[in-house]
Amino acid sequence: MRIFVTGATGFIGSRVVSNLLAGGHQVTGLVRSEEAARKLSDAGATPQRGTLEDPQSWLSGIENCDAVIHTAFDHDFSQFVANCEKDRRVIAAIGSVLKGTSRPLIITSGTAMGDDDSGQPAREDVFNPANPNPRRASELEGNIQLAAGVDVRVVRLPQVHNTERQGLLSYYTPLAQQKGMAAYIGEGENGWCAAHVDDVARLYVNVLEQGKSGKRYHAVAEESISARQIAEVVAEGLGVPCVSLKAEQAEAHFGWFALFATHDLRASGEWTRQQLNWQPKGPRLMDDLRNMDYSVFTK
């Protein structure tokens, strides 16, 4: 198959491209710079220059492709609401090309979108359009495109990690260094779900090859790691104290990160594993956190 991948040289997207090429697919990847274009060409894929801000400039690259995997996202979380709206516009633009065809569009969201407020881990069969998380915009637009006849499939991400990056925790660790403490709220019992980046990349390919229109899939290898456990490992790595804060202190300490630090982000991936025979094999989040090079935060 000929696959168009956005974010083709990104943390997740680059590994998706590698898996697609290894599986015999042809890949065209969206890139922003000449350096990224060279990197993609060297990997054996075809670069398509463009930006998320101007999707009309690269939609022609989709015309001859059999499917689109949309992994790109602007990760400036200080502009999270605006960036979620930008993602909605990109999904709408891609959908306008795929409408009326059988070509799949795999979009990306977060596992929090499967939270039904019951206190149980988020599930694949749940989507609450009133969810306060701004990332709902991606799935709301996905639903619009699905109703318009586009084969939309959703991959929901947890904290995607290796020893260099750990999802939202990549912002937590330098903040802990800056503040001189690794903090959590209350007892720190709220949980975070996670998966290694290589396992996540394989799941995107599974969703392409085996997934079904309208379904949501959770890239969850670990259902719950407590905020306190995470804070303790980061504190040890940085050589700073591990501290419990009251809920009313969260915003002043964490800033925009307080939205995530105070929430329970547990999610199940059991249904996804059963449906796609996806078996995560990578290291656990706590192992990657322990094996990080913390000196990069203390220089």
Beta strands, then each sheet from edge to edge (+ up, - down):
strand 1: 2-6
strand 2: 26-31
strand 3: 46-49
strand 4: 67-70
strand 5: 104-110
strand 6: 151-157
strand 7: 159-161
strand 8: 182-185
strand 9: 191-196
strand 10: 216-218
strand 11: 222-226
strand 12: 242-245
sheet 1: 3+ 2+ 1+ 4+ 5+ 6+ 10+
sheet 2: 7+ 9+ 11-
sheet 3: 8+ 12+
end
